[in-house]
């Protein structure tokens, strides 16, 4: 009987780092791409929490989607708080709210469910995710970012 490898958080994913640079820039300019309910705390604490759904969708679409072996995952706790992340290759986790120097602290990776994005499924790109994608692509080409 073969033992399943324990999921691991990929801390060096280059696409995740590109997206996090955009998120950090947005955070420093008032966190306009963040869900409003998280904004006040995120600005005070300097956290990327509140970007998880949009950032996960941006990663999914920029990274090639399901054809590239990416699966968005979502978990909602009893209080209704939700978190999104990507599983790639069935084992590796990309959690976009944790910067490379921060230790992931989500004990529920194993309890998440595969899920398409709210109102968009796996095909359409959510509005905030599209803005993140546009900013990543602008950085790649050296074009000025639009706000």
Secondary structure, 3 states (H helix, E strand, C coil): CCCCCCCEECCCCHHHHHHHHHHHHHHHCCCCCCCHHHHHHHHHHCCCCCCHHHHHHHHHHHCCHHHHCEEEEEEECCCCCEEEEEEECCCEEECCCCCCCCCCCCCCHHHCEECCECCCECCCCCHHHHHHHHHHHHHHHCCCCCC
